[in-house]
Structures are given as C-alpha cells and as structure tokens.
Amino acid sequence: MEILLVLTSLPDQSDAKNLAKALVEERLAACVNILPPCCSIYRWHNVVETASEIPLLIKTTQACYPALEAAIHARHPYQTPEIIALPISQGLPDYLAWIVAETQNDRTAP
C-alpha cells in the first residue's frame, strides 16, 4: 500500500489542532505533526501577501487520500488551501505498517 506525506498549513494553532485531531479520529491519518509557525509569502489575487501559518505533516495512505483531501478542504478556513501529497518511497517497515493499520476501517479495508 502506498504511504503519503500530505502537507497543509493553517492560520492558527487552534485550527491546526482541531483539524489534526479530526483527521486522526476519523482514521484518515495515522499521525499529524503540528510544526511551529512559519512565515509564508505568496501571491494571491495578484497581490504579494505575507502570513504566519502553522504547517502540518500528515501521514496517510493513498486509499485514504480522497477522503482526507475532502475533509481538509471542508474544514479549512482558506478558499484554496494548500493540500500537497508526496509519496513515501522508503521508511522503517514497522512505522509504515503502523500507518496502514491506523488508517484502516470499513471504508479502506481490503
């Protein structure tokens, strides 16, 4: 099963914790790391913006990704949130198996 690292960022700690908890409770993610605030500089509607954001590192599976993306999008305060998924090509086998086990439920079980 393909394991993914999904990246997103939220405007504040409260939103970040709420989203992380919901994703793990719903078994859409095995683990979510909430990182310290960072400074994001980006162009939005042809204006260069600067914002403090809270990055999240979300560990999940390819099977969970569509529902995970939908859950992030539904709960995210931004009109167009960052949702980027990167494949994990290598990792400690026991850890990768744990991600698979923690994201299994009736929806994703084979």
N, C-alpha and C positions, 0 to 999 in steps of 0.2 A: 504494500500500500504506500502511495506517495505521501510523504510528510511535507508540510508547508510551513514557512515562517511568514506571517502576514503582518504588515506594518500599517499603522494608522496613527493619528495624533488627535488629541482633544484639547479644547481651550483651557480646561482647568482640572485640578486634581479630583474634584468631586465627580465630574462627568467621566473621567478616566476610570475611577474606582467602580462606579456604577456599571459602566459598560463591561469592564473586565469581569466583574462578579457575575453579571448576567450570562456572558459567553461561557464561563466555566460551569455555572449552574445548569445551563441548557445543554451541556456536553458538546458544544460547538468548538470548544478549545480545551486542551488539557491544562494549559498554563498561559497566563498573561503576565508579562513583566511590565510594570509601570516605571518608566525611566524619569529622571529628573527633568525639570523644564528645560526647553531649548528655545533658541531664537530662530524663527522661520522668516525668511524673506522670500516673497513670491509676487508674481504679477496676477492681479485679479481684476477683471473688467478694465483692462488697460491702465491700471494704477499699480505701482510698486508698493506693496504693503509689508509691514513688519508686525509679527505677533509672537507672543510667548505661547508655547504649546507643550503638551505632555505627550511624549511618544509612547506607543505601546508596541510590544513584541508579542505576537500571538502565535502559539504553536498549535497546529491543527492538521487535519488530513485533507487530501483532495476531495474525498467523499463528502466532507463537511463544508467545503468551501462555499458552495452556492447559498446554503442556509446561513453561514457565517457572514458572508457579504451582505445578504439581505438584512440580517439582524443589526450589523454595524450601521448600514445605511438608514434603517428605520429609527435607530436611537441617536444618531449623530446630529449635533446641532448645526453642522455646516451644510450648505446647499449641495456642494460637491466635495465630500470628504475624500481624503487620501485613503485608498484601500489598495495595497500592493501585495501580491503574493509571490514569494520566492521559493523555489523547490529546495529541499534539503537533500543534497546528494550523499552526504556522509554524516555519521554520528554514532555515538555509543549505541550499539544494538538494543541494550536493555532500556535506554531512555526513549528511543524511537518506538519500541514496542509499548512502552508506557503511554506515549501519546496516542497510539492507536487504541489501546484498551480504554483510556479515559474519555475518548470521543465516541465510543460505541454505545448505541442504544437501538431501539427498534427501528429507527429511521435509517441508520447507517449499517446495521448488522448485515453480514452477507447472507 
